[in-house]
Amino acid sequence: MSKENNRYYTDVLIIGTGIAGCSVALTLANKGFSVTLITSGDDIDTGNSPLAQGGIVYRGPNDSPKLLQQDILTAGWKYNYQKSVKYLSNKGPDIVKDILINELNVPFERDEDSNFKLTKEGAHSVNRILYCGDYTGRAIIDSFKRKIKEHPNIKILTKHTAIDLITSHHHSLKLEFKYHLINQCIGAYIYNQQEDRVETVMADYTVLATGGVGQVYLHTTNAPSSIGSGLVMAYRSGAKVMNCEFIQFHPTALYQRGGQKFLISEALRGEGARFVRIDGTPFMKEYDPRGDLAPRDIVSRAIVEEMLRTGDDFVYLDAADFVKKDIPKRFPNIYKKCLEAGYDITKEPIPVVPAAHFFCGGILVDLEGRTTLNRLYAVGEVSCTGVHGANRLASTSLLEGLVWGHSAGLSISKRLQKKNRLSKKLMGSIPDWSSPGTDKNEDPALVAQDWLTIKHTMWNYVGIVRTTSRLKRAREDLHNLSKRLYEFYRNTPISKNLIDLFHGCQCAIIITDSANRNTKSVGCHFRVNR
């Protein structure tokens, strides 16, 4: 990464440092290219990937790519892009073996004969999931972290927040580039939180790996950074987005007051835990023949139905009476967290509620992670590969991020090897960020209230069950808020709080508008036309 005044140049700019961003970075760095990774957090492990508990899809002894394809399509309500599903099912296990097992030595659980232990989760036909206790995502990211931090070709910028993508059509000061038919992404404006300034980062290729959107909802399992920033930046730049109405709600978040919820892994049900009413009666078979391991959208709606019927704020997940394994050993983090909340899950059931968990839609990409905007790639949860369709199959998120990150890295390296570089003339035509003013009139009370408006609106109107009237109200309220924020955004000096609020509001609008357009119920998008 080279620097000139307040401008930087790098071969590849990667925004986001989860499994997908790390996979791109390592693949490219190993090919000899300079990579710049940016994160808004203190380190590269502050996103959703370290929070993943259950595991990552591998391949079981009685498994096959075709069987995995069938399970993904069934969970996704056959709304999936079959070419992507086939690609993931065929390539995924080999990439897991090459990168996670052979290169990074991720300590997946093994039996006494050193064979991998494989577990099963909802909607899977066989045991095929590799895991590290109940902290698989953390183990994977820690392994990536060690490798990436020692790599000479990777530059990490922490406490840097992306504001907007730079494109030739939108930002070039030279008319000749606006006349070009093909719009190009040539980097991003990045806010340096520590120095309170905006930096211009030029890159031959830019990769969005910013994760999910859960924080626009009142209750979520997502990390604080999951506000849909990458989705918004791509959308504003003209890249195509798709399936943005499909928000997967995880059925089992620990019932607690407050925002971010602690996830109770689906692997607990894979080991036998069952949903029960307060009187101890199991109920999932009444909703679906697959019972407690039905797809997440079905289970979440069943829980909501139970809560509405009984008037209770939660249902119970009973591991104490149904899981035969040593719970503290198999699920150490879940056991510890529940114990801290006052629940001994070896002796009593766990109160659980659904929470916004995974974004099945996003920026439309091909098998290489390329978007419809030239020189822009997107990988991981922010992208829409078509793998998940209308509902994600458990433990495919880490796999998708790993596979598409690797594919994007290979794709970009091929293009860089062909000397497909940005011209100095184009880069020189891009202005630095212009601050709108100098008066610090950002009011924290207003920012907090606007976030509450977004979160409550999305939870109540664009949540697990949607109606025509709710969606109409959400659209009106969010667009009114957006008008006020645009004015605020234009006249207030930039800050991380303001960037996040703007991105969060625009993300909520994209989801709501997409939900309004889709009048049919399918998968995560359960719509009642009233």
C-alpha positions in Angstrom: 0.0 0.0 0.0 1.5 3.3 -1.1 0.6 6.7 0.3 0.7 10.2 -1.2 -0.6 13.0 1.1 -4.1 11.9 2.1 -4.5 9.4 -0.7 -3.6 5.7 -0.8 -3.2 3.2 -3.5 -3.4 -0.6 -3.2 -3.8 -3.5 -5.6 -6.9 -4.7 -3.8 -9.1 -3.0 -1.1 -11.1 -5.4 1.0 -13.8 -3.8 3.2 -14.6 -6.3 6.0 -12.6 -8.9 7.9 -14.8 -11.9 8.5 -14.2 -15.3 7.0 -15.0 -14.1 3.4 -12.8 -11.0 3.6 -9.9 -13.0 5.1 -10.3 -15.7 2.5 -10.0 -13.2 -0.3 -7.0 -11.5 1.4 -5.0 -14.7 2.0 -5.7 -16.1 -1.5 -4.4 -12.8 -3.1 -1.5 -12.3 -0.7 -0.3 -15.8 -1.4 -0.2 -14.9 -5.1 2.0 -11.9 -4.3 -0.4 -9.0 -4.6 -0.7 -6.2 -2.1 -3.9 -6.2 -0.1 -5.4 -3.7 2.2 -8.0 -5.0 4.8 -10.1 -2.4 6.6 -12.3 -2.9 9.6 -14.3 -0.4 11.7 -13.4 -2.3 14.8 -10.4 -2.5 17.0 -9.2 -5.8 15.3 -10.2 -8.1 12.5 -12.3 -10.3 14.7 -15.2 -7.9 15.5 -17.8 -9.1 12.9 -20.3 -11.9 12.7 -17.9 -14.7 11.8 -16.4 -15.2 15.3 -19.9 -15.4 16.7 -20.8 -18.5 14.6 -21.2 -21.4 17.0 -22.5 -24.5 15.2 -19.9 -25.3 12.5 -19.1 -25.4 8.8 -20.5 -27.9 6.3 -17.9 -30.5 5.2 -18.8 -34.0 3.9 -20.1 -37.0 5.9 -19.2 -40.7 5.3 -22.6 -41.3 3.6 -22.8 -37.9 2.0 -22.5 -36.6 -1.5 -22.6 -33.2 -3.3 -26.0 -34.2 -4.8 -27.5 -34.8 -1.3 -26.1 -31.5 0.0 -27.6 -29.8 -3.0 -31.0 -31.3 -2.2 -30.9 -30.1 1.4 -29.9 -26.6 0.4 -32.7 -26.4 -2.2 -35.3 -27.8 0.3 -34.3 -25.3 3.0 -34.2 -22.5 0.4 -37.7 -23.3 -0.9 -36.2 -24.0 -4.3 -35.8 -20.2 -4.8 -32.0 -20.8 -5.1 -29.8 -20.4 -8.1 -29.0 -24.0 -8.8 -25.7 -23.3 -10.5 -24.4 -21.7 -7.3 -25.8 -24.5 -5.1 -24.0 -27.0 -7.3 -20.8 -25.0 -7.2 -20.8 -24.8 -3.4 -21.7 -28.4 -3.0 -18.9 -29.7 -5.3 -16.1 -27.2 -4.4 -16.9 -26.5 -0.7 -15.5 -29.5 1.1 -12.2 -29.5 -0.9 -11.7 -25.8 -0.1 -12.4 -26.5 3.6 -9.8 -29.2 3.5 -7.2 -27.1 1.6 -7.5 -23.9 3.5 -9.0 -24.5 6.9 -7.5 -28.0 7.6 -4.2 -28.1 5.7 -3.1 -24.5 5.6 -4.6 -23.0 8.8 -4.8 -26.1 11.0 -8.2 -25.1 12.5 -8.6 -27.4 15.5 -11.8 -29.2 14.5 -13.1 -31.9 17.0 -11.7 -35.4 16.4 -12.4 -38.8 17.9 -9.9 -41.1 19.6 -8.8 -42.3 16.1 -8.2 -38.8 14.9 -11.2 -38.8 12.6 -13.2 -35.7 12.4 -16.4 -35.6 14.5 -19.4 -34.5 12.4 -22.7 -33.2 13.7 -26.1 -32.6 12.2 -28.3 -29.5 12.2 -31.8 -28.5 11.1 -32.8 -29.6 7.6 -29.6 -31.6 7.0 -30.1 -35.3 5.9 -26.8 -36.5 7.4 -24.1 -35.6 9.8 -21.7 -33.4 7.8 -20.8 -30.4 9.9 -17.3 -29.9 11.3 -17.1 -28.0 14.6 -14.9 -26.8 17.4 -17.1 -27.1 20.5 -19.6 -24.3 20.2 -17.1 -21.7 19.0 -16.3 -22.8 15.5 -16.4 -19.3 14.0 -14.0 -18.0 16.7 -11.6 -20.9 16.0 -11.6 -20.2 12.3 -11.1 -16.5 12.6 -8.3 -16.9 15.2 -6.5 -19.2 12.7 -7.0 -16.7 9.9 -5.9 -13.9 12.1 -2.5 -15.5 13.0 -1.8 -16.1 9.3 -2.9 -12.7 8.0 -1.1 -10.7 10.6 2.2 -12.2 9.8 1.8 -12.0 6.0 4.0 -9.3 4.4 1.5 -8.6 1.6 -1.4 -7.7 3.8 -1.9 -4.3 5.4 -4.6 -4.1 8.1 -6.3 -0.8 8.9 -8.4 -0.9 12.1 -10.9 1.8 13.2 -11.5 2.7 9.5 -15.1 3.0 8.4 -16.1 3.0 4.7 -18.3 5.9 3.7 -18.9 5.4 0.0 -17.5 3.7 -3.1 -15.6 5.8 -5.6 -16.8 5.2 -9.2 -15.7 6.7 -12.5 -19.3 7.9 -13.4 -20.1 9.4 -10.0 -16.9 11.0 -8.9 -14.5 11.7 -11.8 -14.0 15.4 -12.5 -13.2 14.7 -16.2 -16.1 14.5 -18.6 -14.4 11.8 -20.7 -14.8 9.2 -18.0 -18.5 10.0 -17.5 -19.1 9.3 -21.2 -17.6 5.8 -20.9 -20.4 3.2 -21.1 -18.9 1.1 -18.4 -18.9 2.5 -14.8 -16.0 1.3 -12.7 -15.4 1.1 -9.0 -11.9 2.5 -8.3 -11.8 2.5 -4.5 -13.6 4.1 -1.6 -13.7 7.1 0.7 -12.7 5.8 4.2 -13.2 7.6 7.5 -10.2 7.3 9.8 -11.8 7.2 13.3 -8.6 7.8 15.2 -7.5 10.9 13.2 -11.0 12.2 12.4 -10.4 12.6 8.7 -11.6 11.0 5.4 -9.0 9.3 3.3 -9.2 8.5 -0.4 -8.2 4.9 -1.1 -7.7 4.0 -4.7 -7.6 0.3 -5.7 -7.5 -1.7 -8.9 -10.2 -3.9 -7.4 -12.5 -3.4 -4.4 -14.1 -6.2 -2.4 -17.1 -5.7 -0.1 -17.1 -8.2 2.7 -19.1 -6.2 5.2 -21.4 -8.9 6.6 -25.1 -8.7 7.5 -27.9 -6.4 8.3 -29.2 -7.7 11.7 -28.6 -4.5 13.6 -31.4 -2.7 11.8 -33.7 -4.9 13.9 -34.5 -4.5 17.5 -33.5 -8.0 18.4 -30.5 -9.7 16.6 -27.7 -12.1 17.1 -25.4 -10.0 14.9 -22.3 -8.0 15.8 -22.7 -4.2 16.2 -21.1 -3.6 12.8 -23.8 -5.5 11.0 -25.8 -2.5 9.7 -25.8 -3.2 5.9 -23.1 -0.7 5.0 -21.8 -2.7 2.1 -25.2 -3.2 0.7 -26.0 0.5 0.8 -22.7 1.5 -0.8 -23.1 -0.9 -3.6 -26.7 0.1 -4.2 -25.9 3.8 -4.2 -23.2 3.1 -6.8 -25.6 1.3 -9.2 -24.7 -2.4 -8.5 -27.7 -4.7 -8.7 -29.1 -6.1 -5.4 -31.4 -9.1 -5.1 -33.6 -11.0 -2.6 -33.3 -8.3 0.1 -36.6 -9.2 1.6 -35.2 -12.6 2.9 -34.1 -12.0 6.4 -33.6 -15.2 8.3 -34.6 -15.1 12.0 -32.8 -17.6 14.2 -35.3 -19.5 16.3 -33.1 -19.8 19.4 -31.7 -16.7 21.0 -31.4 -16.6 24.8 -34.3 -14.6 26.1 -33.0 -11.4 27.7 -34.0 -7.8 27.8 -32.0 -5.6 25.5 -30.7 -5.6 21.9 -28.1 -8.0 20.8 -29.0 -11.6 21.7 -26.8 -14.5 22.6 -27.2 -17.3 20.1 -28.1 -20.8 21.2 -26.6 -22.9 18.5 -28.8 -25.1 16.3 -26.3 -27.8 17.0 -27.9 -28.2 20.4 -31.0 -29.4 18.7 -28.8 -31.5 16.4 -27.7 -33.3 19.6 -31.4 -33.9 20.6 -32.7 -30.7 22.4 -36.4 -30.1 21.9 -38.8 -27.1 22.0 -41.3 -27.4 24.9 -44.1 -25.4 26.3 -44.0 -24.1 29.8 -45.7 -27.3 31.0 -42.9 -29.4 29.3 -44.9 -30.6 26.3 -42.9 -30.7 23.0 -44.7 -28.9 20.2 -42.7 -28.7 17.0 -44.2 -31.9 15.5 -47.6 -30.1 15.5 -46.1 -27.6 13.0 -43.8 -29.7 10.8 -43.1 -33.4 10.5 -39.4 -32.7 10.8 -40.0 -31.4 14.3 -37.3 -29.5 16.1 -34.9 -29.8 13.1 -37.3 -28.2 10.6 -35.8 -25.2 8.6 -35.3 -22.0 10.6 -38.1 -20.0 9.0 -40.7 -22.6 9.9 -39.4 -23.0 13.5 -39.3 -19.2 14.0 -42.9 -18.8 12.9 -44.0 -21.8 15.1 -42.4 -20.1 18.1 -44.2 -16.8 17.3 -47.5 -18.7 17.0 -46.9 -20.3 20.4 -46.1 -17.0 22.0 -49.2 -15.4 20.5 -51.3 -18.3 21.6 -50.1 -18.4 25.2 -49.2 -14.7 25.7 -45.7 -15.7 26.9 -42.6 -13.8 26.0 -40.6 -16.9 25.1 -40.7 -20.7 24.7 -38.4 -23.2 26.2 -35.6 -25.3 24.6 -35.0 -28.4 26.7 -31.5 -29.9 26.5 -31.5 -31.2 30.0 -34.0 -34.0 29.4 -33.1 -34.8 25.8 -29.4 -34.3 25.1 -27.4 -37.4 26.1 -23.9 -35.9 25.7 -21.8 -34.1 28.3 -23.4 -30.6 27.7 -20.7 -28.5 29.4 -18.0 -30.3 27.4 -19.8 -30.2 24.0 -21.2 -26.7 24.4 -18.9 -24.8 26.8 -19.7 -21.3 25.8 -23.5 -21.8 25.7 -23.4 -23.6 29.1 -21.3 -20.7 30.6 -23.4 -17.9 29.1 -26.7 -19.5 30.3 -25.2 -20.1 33.7 -24.3 -16.4 33.9 -27.9 -15.6 33.0 -29.2 -17.8 35.8 -30.0 -21.0 33.9 -28.2 -24.4 34.4 -29.0 -26.0 31.1 -28.0 -29.5 32.5 -30.9 -29.2 34.9 -33.5 -26.9 33.4 -34.8 -25.7 30.0 -33.6 -22.5 28.3 -36.0 -19.6 27.5 -35.5 -18.7 23.9 -37.0 -16.2 21.3 -36.3 -15.7 17.6 -33.9 -12.9 16.6 -32.7 -11.4 13.2 -29.8 -13.6 12.2 -28.8 -13.9 8.5 -29.3 -11.9 5.3 -30.1 -14.3 2.5 -30.1 -11.6 -0.1 -27.6 -8.9 -1.0 -25.4 -7.6 -3.8 -25.9 -9.9 -6.8 -22.7 -11.7 -7.8 -21.5 -14.5 -10.1 -19.5 -17.6 -9.2 -16.4 -15.5 -9.0 -17.9 -12.9 -6.7 -18.1 -10.2 -9.4 -20.9 -7.7 -9.1 -22.6 -5.8 -12.0 -20.3 -2.9 -11.3 -17.0 -3.3 -13.0 -14.0 -3.9 -10.7 -16.3 -4.4 -7.7 -16.6 -7.8 -6.0 -18.8 -8.8 -3.0 -18.4 -11.9 -0.8 -20.0 -13.4 2.3 -23.2 -12.3 3.8 -23.4 -9.0 2.0 -23.5 -10.8 -1.4 -26.3 -12.7 -3.0 -24.8 -15.8 -4.7 -28.2 -17.4 -5.0 -27.1 -20.3 -2.7 -29.5 -19.6 0.1 -32.6 -18.8 -1.9 -35.5 -17.8 0.4 -34.0 -19.4 3.5 -30.4 -20.5 4.5 -29.5 -24.0 5.4 -27.7 -24.2 8.8 -23.9 -24.0 8.7 -23.6 -23.0 5.0 -22.8 -19.3 5.8 -19.2 -19.9 6.8 -18.8 -22.3 3.9 -20.2 -19.8 1.4 -17.9 -17.0 2.7 -14.9 -19.2 2.5 -15.6 -20.6 -1.0 -16.6 -17.3 -2.6 -13.7 -15.5 -0.9 -11.3 -18.0 -2.4 -13.0 -17.8 -5.8 -12.9 -14.0 -5.8 -9.2 -14.0 -4.8 -8.4 -16.3 -7.7 -10.5 -14.2 -10.1 -8.9 -10.9 -9.1 -5.4 -12.4 -9.3 -5.9 -13.5 -12.9 -7.0 -10.0 -13.8 -4.1 -8.4 -12.1 -1.7 -10.7 -13.8 -3.0 -9.5 -17.1 -1.9 -6.0 -16.1 -5.5 -4.9 -15.9 -4.7 -1.8 -13.9 -6.3 1.6 -13.4 -4.9 4.4 -15.4 -3.1 7.1 -13.6 -5.2 9.6 -15.6 -8.4 8.1 -14.2 -7.1 8.0 -10.6 -5.9 11.6 -10.9 -9.4 12.8 -11.9 -10.9 11.7 -8.5 -11.3 14.5 -5.9 -10.7 14.0 -2.2 -13.7 14.0 0.2 -15.2 17.5 0.7 -16.5 18.1 4.2 -19.9 19.7 4.3 -19.2 22.1 7.2 -17.3 22.7 10.4 -20.1 23.1 13.0 -20.3 19.9 15.2 -24.0 19.9 15.6 -24.4 16.1 15.9 -26.8 15.5 18.8 -26.3 12.0 20.4 -29.9 12.0 21.6 -31.2 12.5 18.0 -28.9 9.8 16.7 -30.1 7.4 19.4 -33.8 8.2 18.8 -33.4 7.7 15.0 -31.8 4.3 15.6 -34.7 3.3 17.8 -37.1 4.4 15.1 -35.3 2.2 12.6 -35.0 -0.9 14.9 -38.6 -0.8 16.1 -40.0 -0.1 12.7 -38.2 -3.1 11.2 -39.0 -5.4 14.0 -42.7 -4.6 14.2 -43.5 -4.1 10.5 -40.8 -5.9 8.5 -40.2 -8.8 10.9 -41.1 -12.5 11.0 -44.7 -12.0 9.9 -45.4 -9.2 7.4 -48.7 -7.7 6.2 -49.4 -5.2 3.4 -50.5 -2.5 5.9 -47.4 -3.0 8.1 -45.0 -2.8 5.1 -46.8 0.3 3.8 -46.4 2.0 7.2 -42.7 1.0 7.4 -42.0 2.4 4.0 -43.6 5.7 4.8 -41.9 6.1 8.1 -38.4 5.1 6.9 -38.6 7.3 3.8 -39.6 10.3 6.0 -36.7 9.6 8.3 -34.4 9.3 5.3 -35.3 12.8 4.1 -34.3 14.3 7.4 -31.1 12.3 7.5 -30.1 13.4 4.0 -30.4 17.0 5.1 -28.5 16.2 8.4 -25.8 14.3 6.4 -25.2 17.2 4.0 -24.7 19.8 6.7 -22.9 18.0 9.4 -19.2 17.1 9.5 -18.6 13.3 9.1 -18.3 10.9 12.0 -18.7 7.2 12.5 -22.0 7.6 14.3 -23.4 9.6 11.4 -22.1 7.2 8.7 -23.6 4.2 10.6 -26.9 5.9 11.0 -27.1 6.9 7.3 -26.1 3.3 6.2 -28.6 1.7 8.7 -31.5 3.8 7.5 -30.8 3.2 3.8 -30.3 -0.5 4.5 -33.7 -0.7 6.2 -35.3 1.1 3.2 -33.8 -1.4 0.7 -35.1 -4.3 2.7 -38.6 -2.8 3.2 -38.9 -1.8 -0.5 -38.0 -5.3 -1.6 -40.5 -6.8 0.9 -43.2 -4.5 -0.5 -42.5 -5.6 -4.1 -42.7 -9.3 -3.3 -46.4 -10.0 -2.7 -46.0 -13.8 -2.3 -45.0 -15.7 0.9 -41.9 -17.7 0.4 -39.3 -18.9 3.0 -38.1 -16.1 5.3 -40.6 -13.6 3.6 -43.8 -14.6 5.2 -46.4 -12.2 4.0 -50.1 -11.9 4.9 -52.0 -9.7 2.4 -54.1 -7.6 4.7 
